[in-house]
Amino acid sequence: MKLIETERARMVSFSKRKKTLFQDANKFATQTGTYVGVMLFSPSGKSCSYGSTSIEEIIDKFLKVKQKDRKCDYAEGKSNGFEALEDLHKELQALNEKEKKRILMHKIMHRGSEIPSDKHMEEQKLALKLRVEKIKKEIQSASI
């Protein structure tokens, strides 16, 4: 298997395979009664997701299970990093919801005009990313 050379052919293949993957995920969830979530990023960087329920609920459930697993596997001090990651995930969800509302309001108020970036929102997201990286490093150093 190798990378498809032309960008157009790569995008067509991505689109077809994405559709099939999401159909298979739906079939799996239906037949087994499980929660299924799939997240993809296209070659252009656009995010795509499928969830048998909302993808946010699946991520929350996954993080809770992982946190419980980590509490069993690690000493109490090491699991604090996973709790912090869960808190950051909730903050990011809130920021994303706020951004969606801002974009929707702009579309309603200024039809057809370009949506301006929100520097404050971008700064908050960058700060969250930096905090996540710091916590990841702390978790890695604690598990050594």
Legacy VTK file of the C-alpha trace (Angstrom):
# vtk DataFile Version 3.0
C-alpha trace
ASCII
DATASET POLYDATA
POINTS 144 float
0.000 0.000 0.000
1.318 3.447 -0.838
0.233 7.088 -0.822
-2.006 8.128 -3.712
0.031 10.670 -5.662
-2.567 13.091 -7.049
-4.442 15.234 -4.561
-7.793 14.879 -6.368
-7.570 11.079 -6.428
-6.544 11.104 -2.763
-9.590 13.220 -1.833
-11.950 10.965 -3.832
-10.499 7.880 -2.149
-10.759 9.539 1.263
-14.405 10.412 0.666
-15.333 6.883 -0.435
-13.412 5.183 2.355
-14.820 7.583 4.952
-18.365 6.745 3.858
-17.656 3.011 4.071
-15.946 3.358 7.458
-18.879 5.301 8.899
-21.358 2.752 7.491
-19.352 -0.094 9.056
-19.175 1.749 12.377
-22.950 2.258 12.273
-23.517 -1.436 11.483
-21.177 -2.468 14.308
-22.942 -0.205 16.807
-26.376 -1.431 15.714
-25.498 -5.130 15.792
-23.606 -5.087 19.073
-25.458 -2.345 20.962
-22.188 -0.599 21.760
-21.119 3.017 21.626
-18.942 3.627 18.580
-17.092 6.793 17.699
-14.830 7.491 14.743
-12.829 10.684 14.263
-10.938 11.502 11.064
-9.021 14.421 9.666
-9.018 14.862 5.903
-5.772 15.556 4.048
-6.830 19.214 4.018
-7.194 19.175 7.821
-11.001 19.184 8.028
-12.372 17.067 10.860
-15.062 14.422 10.330
-16.695 12.274 12.964
-19.334 9.603 13.399
-20.860 8.568 16.682
-23.583 6.067 17.488
-24.514 8.763 19.999
-22.867 12.187 20.145
-19.108 11.984 19.708
-18.672 14.227 22.779
-20.581 11.722 24.944
-18.409 8.891 23.648
-15.213 10.842 24.375
-16.463 11.709 27.875
-17.315 8.076 28.561
-13.929 6.961 27.213
-12.090 9.446 29.426
-14.051 8.359 32.505
-13.251 4.692 31.877
-9.601 5.499 31.224
-9.444 7.548 34.411
-10.869 4.645 36.435
-8.386 2.273 34.805
-5.515 4.607 35.592
-6.595 4.910 39.233
-6.385 1.136 39.493
-3.035 0.957 37.706
-1.239 3.923 39.244
-0.743 5.511 42.602
-3.134 8.326 43.496
-0.641 11.067 42.602
-0.252 9.793 39.048
-3.989 9.720 38.311
-4.296 13.457 39.034
-2.884 14.137 35.575
-5.742 12.242 33.973
-8.255 14.189 36.034
-6.626 17.404 34.841
-6.843 16.200 31.224
-10.534 15.491 31.682
-11.063 18.998 33.079
-9.199 20.477 30.103
-11.355 18.419 27.748
-14.468 19.938 29.319
-13.001 23.432 28.957
-12.264 22.758 25.299
-15.841 21.560 24.742
-17.147 24.772 26.288
-14.843 26.864 24.084
-15.980 24.973 20.989
-19.632 25.545 21.850
-18.955 29.245 22.405
-17.183 29.435 19.033
-20.090 27.694 17.261
-22.527 30.207 18.748
-20.302 33.120 17.722
-20.074 31.863 14.141
-23.816 31.248 13.963
-24.573 34.758 15.241
-22.148 36.252 12.726
-23.812 34.322 9.888
-27.226 35.587 10.999
-26.143 39.197 11.494
-23.760 39.518 8.527
-24.951 37.217 5.754
-22.400 36.413 3.118
-19.512 38.195 4.821
-16.343 36.436 5.912
-16.304 35.289 9.526
-13.514 37.104 11.376
-11.192 35.138 13.607
-11.495 35.562 17.356
-7.978 36.192 18.673
-9.079 35.790 22.296
-10.600 32.373 21.525
-7.458 31.302 19.654
-5.300 32.381 22.599
-7.466 30.368 24.989
-7.220 27.277 22.768
-3.446 27.676 22.509
-3.202 27.987 26.291
-5.257 24.795 26.653
-2.976 22.959 24.232
0.092 24.071 26.172
-1.472 22.895 29.439
-2.288 19.523 27.866
1.316 19.111 26.706
2.594 19.995 30.183
0.277 17.446 31.827
1.270 14.770 29.298
4.943 15.330 30.146
4.182 15.135 33.872
2.267 11.874 33.377
5.087 10.408 31.286
7.758 11.373 33.827
5.626 9.999 36.702
5.173 6.641 34.972
8.914 6.097 34.460
LINES 1 145
144 0 1 2 3 4 5 6 7 8 9 10 11 12 13 14 15 16 17 18 19 20 21 22 23 24 25 26 27 28 29 30 31 32 33 34 35 36 37 38 39 40 41 42 43 44 45 46 47 48 49 50 51 52 53 54 55 56 57 58 59 60 61 62 63 64 65 66 67 68 69 70 71 72 73 74 75 76 77 78 79 80 81 82 83 84 85 86 87 88 89 90 91 92 93 94 95 96 97 98 99 100 101 102 103 104 105 106 107 108 109 110 111 112 113 114 115 116 117 118 119 120 121 122 123 124 125 126 127 128 129 130 131 132 133 134 135 136 137 138 139 140 141 142 143
